[in-house]
Amino acid sequence: MAWDLLVDRADLARTELVEVPTPRIGAGQALLKVDRVGMTANNVTYAVFGDAMRYWDFFPAEAPWGRVPLWGFGVVEHSAVPGLAEGTRLYGYYPTGSHLVVEPTKLDARGFRDASAHRQHLPTPYNGLTTTGEDPAYEAAREDLQVLYRPLFLTSFMLADFLTDNDLFGAGTAVISSASSKTAYGAAFLLQGRTRTVGLTSEANVGFTESLGCYDQVLTYDEVGQLPTSRTVYIDVAGNAGVRRAVHEHLGEALVHSAVVGAAHHTAEPDLGGGAGSLPGARPTFFFAPDQMRKRYADWGPAGVEREHAAAWRRFAPVVEGWVEVILGTGPEALQADWLETLAGQTRPRTGHVVQL
């Protein structure tokens, strides 16, 4: 039997582990066995914005349930696709479950796109699976780091690229909330030398955030009033409406761009409607990494995007090894426990949860 970890889309703390029949495949399909995945605050963001951003649509489940998207590695268990060998190891987007049926298209040595009908309205970058043998960023000895950081670092990479591509909107300072989170300090690492970076974090995480060495200054959320009122971009990884308002009201017209990247504080209101429009300074807008990726596909070509991202990753990976303690769990029960811990915000910033399924 196969299994699914189901999450109630209206109550993310309500979960069920259920046995399901092992999926069968037809011509042109392949069955992937989910092997090794990570669990981070990024996965919580997928669930929080699951309806608004259609993250629930990637791996459909019967209402009221959803299967949370995860990043990690899987193996081709059965293949009815010429050219796709059983045993091929693939990095990509997987469900909280034991198996995934895909319909590969544009298959080559580097991987393929999943052409399953229910995914065709979804962003293309999430539908690709990459073979480890042809992946320029893959390092076998650093699989756990890739599981934990690569999807977040891709967002960090595209975010830093978006800001520099726009000359930081004329700002000399970038303020980043949830500064102890992986997405935030990945962006701060890449912005070093390009602008002054200020990290906002909780009082409990100040020591860890300062120890990273990638921020010019670290402040608590209660110290927003200490931010200099010079031209500033705000990178809102926390998704906390109260912190966002405090930053906007303090900086006023000096805030030249306000990007909402995630929802690390998932209980905060992520709405960007009328309330956001009433804030001083630049109107908050969602930063969606695939939009910048599409631009760079046009500018650099897909191979160029892979090359630039891989080069940035190889600079970052040796440094981040000293910042994280990987905790390895085994089996669906460990995945369920890690989800609930991460959802509750109980994971220490230095901890990285990886699950071998």
C-alpha positions as CSV (number, residue, x, y, z in Angstrom):
1,M,0.0,0.0,0.0
2,A,0.9,3.6,-0.6
3,W,0.1,6.5,1.8
4,D,-0.8,10.2,1.9
5,L,-0.4,12.8,4.6
6,L,-3.5,14.9,4.3
7,V,-3.9,18.4,5.8
8,D,-7.2,20.1,6.4
9,R,-7.0,23.2,4.2
10,A,-9.2,25.2,6.7
11,D,-7.3,24.0,9.8
12,L,-3.7,23.3,8.9
13,A,-3.0,21.6,12.3
14,R,-5.6,18.9,11.5
15,T,-3.9,16.0,9.7
16,E,-4.5,12.4,8.7
17,L,-2.1,9.7,7.6
18,V,-4.1,7.4,5.3
19,E,-3.2,4.2,3.3
20,V,-4.1,4.4,-0.4
21,P,-3.8,2.0,-3.3
22,T,-0.4,2.2,-5.1
23,P,-1.2,4.3,-8.2
24,R,-1.3,2.5,-11.6
25,I,0.2,4.1,-14.7
26,G,-0.8,4.1,-18.3
27,A,1.1,4.7,-21.5
28,G,3.2,7.9,-21.4
29,Q,3.2,8.0,-17.6
30,A,5.7,7.2,-14.9
31,L,5.3,6.4,-11.2
32,L,7.8,8.2,-8.9
33,K,8.5,7.0,-5.3
34,V,9.1,9.9,-3.1
35,D,12.4,9.3,-1.3
36,R,13.9,12.2,0.6
37,V,12.2,15.6,1.4
38,G,12.6,18.6,3.5
39,M,10.2,20.5,5.8
40,T,10.6,24.2,6.3
41,A,8.6,27.3,6.8
42,N,8.4,27.5,3.0
43,N,6.0,24.6,3.1
44,V,3.8,26.4,5.6
45,T,3.7,29.4,3.2
46,Y,2.5,27.0,0.4
47,A,-0.4,25.9,2.6
48,V,-1.3,29.4,3.9
49,F,-1.4,30.8,0.3
50,G,-2.7,27.4,-1.1
51,D,-6.0,28.8,-2.4
52,A,-4.8,32.3,-3.3
53,M,-1.7,31.1,-5.2
54,R,-3.2,27.6,-6.2
55,Y,-0.5,25.6,-4.5
56,W,-3.2,23.1,-3.5
57,D,-3.7,22.4,-7.2
58,F,-0.4,20.7,-7.8
59,F,-1.3,17.6,-5.9
60,P,-5.1,17.5,-5.6
61,A,-7.0,15.8,-2.8
62,E,-10.6,15.3,-1.9
63,A,-12.1,18.3,0.0
64,P,-11.5,19.4,2.7
65,W,-8.1,17.9,2.4
66,G,-4.9,19.0,0.7
67,R,-1.4,17.6,0.1
68,V,1.3,20.1,0.9
69,P,4.0,20.5,-1.8
70,L,7.5,19.5,-0.7
71,W,10.9,19.8,-2.4
72,G,13.2,16.8,-2.5
73,F,14.2,13.7,-4.4
74,G,12.3,10.9,-5.9
75,V,13.0,7.8,-7.9
76,V,11.3,6.4,-11.0
77,E,9.7,3.2,-9.7
78,H,7.8,2.3,-12.9
79,S,8.0,3.9,-16.3
80,A,5.9,3.6,-19.5
81,V,7.8,6.4,-21.1
82,P,10.5,5.6,-23.7
83,G,13.8,7.1,-22.6
84,L,12.9,7.4,-18.9
85,A,14.6,4.5,-17.1
86,E,13.4,3.0,-13.9
87,G,15.8,4.0,-11.0
88,T,16.4,7.5,-12.3
89,R,16.8,9.9,-9.4
90,L,15.0,13.2,-9.8
91,Y,14.9,16.5,-7.8
92,G,11.7,18.5,-7.8
93,Y,8.3,19.2,-6.4
94,Y,6.6,16.3,-4.6
95,P,3.4,15.8,-2.5
96,T,3.1,14.8,1.2
97,G,2.7,11.2,0.1
98,S,4.6,8.1,-1.0
99,H,4.1,8.3,-4.7
100,L,3.5,10.7,-7.6
101,V,2.2,9.9,-11.1
102,V,3.7,12.1,-13.8
103,E,3.3,12.5,-17.6
104,P,6.7,13.5,-18.8
105,T,7.1,15.9,-21.7
106,K,10.2,17.6,-23.2
107,L,12.2,14.7,-21.9
108,D,16.0,14.8,-22.2
109,A,19.1,13.9,-20.2
110,R,18.4,16.8,-17.8
111,G,14.9,15.8,-16.9
112,F,11.3,16.6,-18.0
113,R,8.2,18.6,-17.4
114,D,5.1,17.1,-16.0
115,A,2.3,17.5,-18.5
116,S,-0.5,16.1,-16.3
117,A,-3.7,17.9,-17.3
118,H,-4.4,19.3,-13.8
119,R,-1.0,21.1,-13.7
120,Q,-1.2,23.0,-17.0
121,H,-2.5,26.2,-15.5
122,L,0.2,26.3,-12.9
123,P,3.6,28.0,-13.1
124,T,6.0,26.1,-15.3
125,P,9.1,26.2,-13.0
126,Y,7.2,24.1,-10.4
127,N,6.4,21.4,-13.0
128,G,10.0,20.5,-13.8
129,L,11.9,17.5,-12.5
130,T,15.7,17.4,-12.8
131,T,17.9,14.3,-13.1
132,T,20.8,14.4,-10.6
133,G,23.3,13.3,-13.2
134,E,22.8,16.4,-15.3
135,D,22.1,19.0,-12.6
136,P,24.8,21.6,-12.4
137,A,23.9,22.4,-8.8
138,Y,23.8,18.8,-7.6
139,E,26.4,17.5,-5.1
140,A,25.7,14.0,-3.7
141,A,27.4,14.8,-0.4
142,R,25.1,17.9,0.0
143,E,21.7,16.3,-0.8
144,D,20.3,17.3,2.6
145,L,21.3,20.9,2.1
146,Q,19.7,20.9,-1.3
147,V,16.5,19.4,0.2
148,L,16.4,22.1,2.8
149,Y,17.7,25.1,1.0
150,R,17.5,24.8,-2.8
151,P,13.9,25.8,-3.3
152,L,14.3,28.6,-0.7
153,F,17.6,29.6,-2.2
154,L,16.1,29.8,-5.6
155,T,13.6,32.3,-4.2
156,S,16.5,34.1,-2.5
157,F,18.5,34.1,-5.7
158,M,15.6,35.4,-7.8
159,L,14.7,38.0,-5.1
160,A,18.2,39.4,-5.0
161,D,18.4,39.3,-8.8
162,F,15.0,41.2,-9.0
163,L,16.2,43.9,-6.7
164,T,19.6,44.4,-8.4
165,D,17.9,44.1,-11.8
166,N,15.9,47.2,-10.7
167,D,18.9,49.0,-9.2
168,L,17.3,48.4,-5.8
169,F,14.7,51.0,-6.8
170,G,17.2,53.7,-5.9
171,A,17.5,52.5,-2.3
172,G,20.7,52.2,-0.2
173,T,19.2,49.9,2.4
174,A,17.3,46.6,2.3
175,V,15.3,45.7,5.4
176,I,14.4,42.0,5.6
177,S,11.9,40.6,8.1
178,S,12.0,37.0,9.5
179,A,15.7,37.5,9.2
180,S,16.6,34.2,10.8
181,S,14.7,32.3,8.1
182,K,16.4,30.5,5.3
183,T,14.9,32.5,2.5
184,A,15.7,35.8,4.3
185,Y,19.4,35.1,5.0
186,G,19.9,33.5,1.6
187,A,18.8,36.9,0.0
188,A,21.0,38.8,2.5
189,F,24.0,36.6,1.6
190,L,23.5,37.4,-2.1
191,L,23.0,41.2,-1.4
192,Q,26.2,41.5,0.5
193,G,28.4,44.2,-1.1
194,R,25.4,45.5,-3.1
195,T,23.5,47.4,-0.4
196,R,23.3,47.8,3.3
197,T,21.1,45.0,4.8
198,V,19.1,45.2,8.1
199,G,17.5,42.1,9.5
200,L,14.4,42.2,11.6
201,T,13.8,39.2,13.9
202,S,12.4,38.2,17.3
203,E,14.4,38.9,20.4
204,A,15.0,35.2,20.8
205,N,16.6,34.9,17.4
206,V,18.9,38.0,17.5
207,G,22.0,36.0,18.6
208,F,21.6,33.4,15.8
209,T,20.9,36.1,13.2
210,E,23.9,38.1,14.2
211,S,26.1,35.0,14.1
212,L,25.4,34.5,10.4
213,G,27.4,37.5,9.5
214,C,25.4,38.4,6.4
215,Y,23.5,41.4,7.9
216,D,25.0,44.8,8.5
217,Q,22.6,45.3,11.4
218,V,20.1,43.2,13.3
219,L,17.1,44.7,15.0
220,T,14.1,43.2,16.9
221,Y,10.6,43.9,15.7
222,D,10.2,46.3,18.6
223,E,13.1,48.3,17.3
224,V,11.7,49.2,13.9
225,G,11.7,52.9,15.0
226,Q,15.6,52.7,14.9
227,L,15.6,52.2,11.1
228,P,17.2,55.2,9.3
229,T,14.6,57.1,7.2
230,S,16.7,56.9,4.0
231,R,15.6,55.3,0.7
232,T,14.8,51.7,1.6
233,V,13.3,48.5,0.2
234,Y,11.4,46.2,2.5
235,I,11.5,42.5,2.0
236,D,8.6,41.0,4.0
237,V,9.4,37.4,4.6
238,A,7.4,37.2,7.8
239,G,4.1,38.2,6.3
240,N,3.1,39.9,9.5
241,A,0.7,42.7,8.9
242,G,1.6,44.5,12.2
243,V,5.3,44.6,11.4
244,R,4.6,45.6,7.8
245,R,2.5,48.5,9.0
246,A,5.2,49.6,11.6
247,V,7.8,49.6,8.8
248,H,5.7,51.6,6.4
249,E,4.6,54.1,9.0
250,H,8.1,54.7,10.2
251,L,9.7,55.0,6.8
252,G,6.9,56.7,5.0
253,E,7.8,58.0,1.5
254,A,11.4,56.8,2.1
255,L,10.1,53.2,1.5
256,V,10.5,52.9,-2.3
257,H,9.5,49.2,-2.7
258,S,7.7,46.8,-0.4
259,A,7.9,43.1,-1.5
260,V,5.8,40.4,0.3
261,V,7.7,37.2,-0.1
262,G,6.2,34.7,2.3
263,A,4.3,34.1,5.5
264,A,6.6,32.8,8.1
265,H,4.2,34.3,10.7
266,H,1.4,32.3,9.2
267,T,-1.2,33.3,11.7
268,A,-0.8,36.9,10.6
269,E,-3.2,38.3,8.0
270,P,-1.5,37.9,4.6
271,D,-4.2,40.0,2.7
272,L,-2.8,42.8,0.5
273,G,-6.2,44.4,-0.1
274,G,-7.5,47.8,1.1
275,G,-5.5,47.8,4.3
276,A,-2.2,47.6,2.3
277,G,-3.3,50.4,0.0
278,S,-3.7,52.7,3.0
279,L,-0.1,52.3,4.2
280,P,2.4,55.1,3.7
281,G,5.2,54.6,1.1
282,A,5.3,52.0,-1.7
283,R,2.2,49.7,-1.9
284,P,3.0,46.2,-0.8
285,T,3.1,43.7,-3.7
286,F,3.7,40.0,-3.8
287,F,7.1,38.9,-5.1
288,F,6.6,35.7,-7.1
289,A,9.9,34.1,-8.0
290,P,8.6,32.4,-11.2
291,D,7.9,35.9,-12.7
292,Q,11.5,36.9,-12.4
293,M,12.6,33.5,-13.5
294,R,10.6,33.9,-16.7
295,K,12.2,37.2,-17.3
296,R,15.7,35.7,-16.9
297,Y,14.7,32.8,-19.2
298,A,14.2,35.4,-21.8
299,D,17.3,37.4,-20.9
300,W,19.8,34.5,-20.3
301,G,18.0,31.4,-21.7
302,P,17.2,28.3,-19.5
303,A,20.9,27.2,-19.5
304,G,22.0,30.6,-18.4
305,V,19.5,30.6,-15.5
306,E,20.8,27.2,-14.4
307,R,24.4,28.3,-14.7
308,E,23.9,31.5,-12.7
309,H,21.9,29.8,-10.0
310,A,24.3,26.9,-9.7
311,A,27.3,29.4,-9.4
312,A,25.4,31.2,-6.6
313,W,24.5,28.0,-4.9
314,R,28.1,26.8,-4.9
315,R,29.1,30.0,-3.2
316,F,26.4,29.6,-0.6
317,A,26.4,25.9,0.2
318,P,29.9,25.7,1.9
319,V,29.0,28.7,4.1
320,V,25.5,27.5,5.1
321,E,26.8,24.1,6.2
322,G,28.0,25.8,9.4
323,W,24.6,27.5,9.9
324,V,22.3,24.4,10.1
325,E,22.0,21.2,12.1
326,V,20.2,18.6,9.9
327,I,17.7,16.5,11.8
328,L,16.9,13.3,9.9
329,G,13.6,11.6,10.4
330,T,12.3,8.4,8.9
331,G,8.9,7.5,7.6
332,P,5.5,9.2,7.2
333,E,5.0,9.7,11.0
334,A,8.2,11.7,11.1
335,L,6.9,13.8,8.2
336,Q,3.6,14.4,10.1
337,A,5.5,15.4,13.3
338,D,7.8,17.8,11.4
339,W,4.8,19.4,9.7
340,L,3.1,20.1,13.0
341,E,6.3,21.4,14.6
342,T,7.0,23.7,11.7
343,L,3.4,24.9,11.5
344,A,3.5,25.8,15.2
345,G,6.7,27.8,14.7
346,Q,8.6,25.6,17.2
347,T,11.6,24.8,15.0
348,R,14.8,26.4,16.1
349,P,16.4,28.6,13.3
350,R,19.5,26.4,13.3
351,T,17.5,23.2,12.8
352,G,16.7,21.7,9.4
353,H,14.2,18.8,9.1
354,V,14.9,16.2,6.4
355,V,12.7,13.1,6.1
356,Q,13.8,9.8,4.5
357,L,10.6,8.1,3.3
